[in-house]
Amino acid sequence: MSQIYTYLKSQQAEMLNRLEQWVNHDSPTFNKPAVDAMGQMLVEAFTEAGAQLTAVHEQAEMGHHYTLTYGQGQSQILVLCHFDTVWPMGEARQRPFRIENGKALGPGVHDMKGGILIGLYALKALQHFGLTPRHRVVFLLTSDEEIGSPTSRPVIEAEGQKSSYCLVLEGSLDGPLTTWRKGVGRFDMQITGIPAHAGVEPEKGVSAIEELARQIQKLHAMTDLPRGITVNVGVVSGGERSNIVARHARAEIDLRVKTRQDGEELTRRILALQPEQPGCQLKITGGINRGPFEETPAGLALFEKARGVARMLGFDVGKTGSGGGSDGNFVAALGVPTLDGLGSLGGGAHALTEFTRIEGLPQRAALLAELLLQLD
Ligand SMILES: [Zn+2]
C-alpha cells in the first residue's frame, strides 16, 4: 500500500467536511459575488497546501480565474478545475450536502467540487511527505466552464501552450478515465420568409416555418452515428399568429464531432445550407466552440501511466470517451497529451441525483498524487 494512499484515507473525514463547506456555498456561473467568494475559498485552501498564487486573471463580469503553482520544475503539468456550477443561488439551501450509503450528495458535488477536492488533497499529500514532482504543477481554477469558458479559454490555452501534460479533474462516471471527447459546435439559423394573410392571399406568402421544417430535416440527416457525428436542432421558434404565413423562424443547432476534420467538414456543410423555397432567406452563424479532444498515442501513453499507478495502488481503471466537451478539449487541441475524468467517482452531473462516492475521494487523490510524481 502506498504511504500516500494510507495518509489520504486517514484524511477522509476532513475531506468530507471541506466538501460540505464547498457544496453548501452556491457558485452559479453568472453570480459574480458568489463565484468570486468560492474562488477565494479555494485559493486559500490551495495556498495552505503549499501552492503559490501565481496569477489572478481578473474578470469584470464573470468570476476571476486563478493560477496556482506547486514546485519549480522547468516543465509544466497543467491541472484544470472549474468551480462554477450549473445550479442557481439557493440550490444548496434547498438540498444541502448530505451523506447516504457511502455517497455524498449535493449541487456540484461531482461536477466538480469533488474533483477540486481531489486536486487539493493530492497536493496536501505531496506537501505532507515533502515530495515534489519533477515538473511544476499548475492548477488553473476557472469560473465559467459551464457556459463554454468564454473568458477562461485564452488563459487555459496560454497555460496549455507551456505544458507537457494536461490533467482534467472532471468527474468519472463510475471509474474510467476519459481519453477522448467530442468537439462541440453551436450554430444559429435565422430564416426570413414573406408574410401574407393565411386565408385571403396565402399564395403571396413564403413560410419561414415551413422552411425551418425542411432545414431541420436536412440538418438532422447530417447525423452519422458510426462516425460519431450528431447534429441536433435543440431550440426553435417562429411566427406571430396562426393566420399569418410566418415571416420569421429561428433554430439553435448543436453539432458534435470526433475529429477535427469532421468538424471542419460539417461546419462547412451547415454554413452552406441554402433555402429550399424561393423568396426565403437563411442567415447561419456559428462554428466549432470546443474542438475535439482526440485520442492520440501520447494521450494513450498518459492513460497507461495512470493505469499503472492505479494498479500499484490496488485497483484497476479503464478508459472511455464522451460526447460532452470539457476544458480539456482546448488543451488537447493544442497537441498536449491530455487525460480527463481524474476527478470525482460518481455520477448525475447537472441532475438532482448528482453524487460522489466517498471512498473515491482518497482513492482518486492518491491516483493523482502518484501520477504527478511519476510523469517524466
Ligand atoms: Zn464540469
Residues whose N, C-alpha, C, O or C-beta is under 5 A from the ligand:
A	BS01	ZN	D111 M112 E170
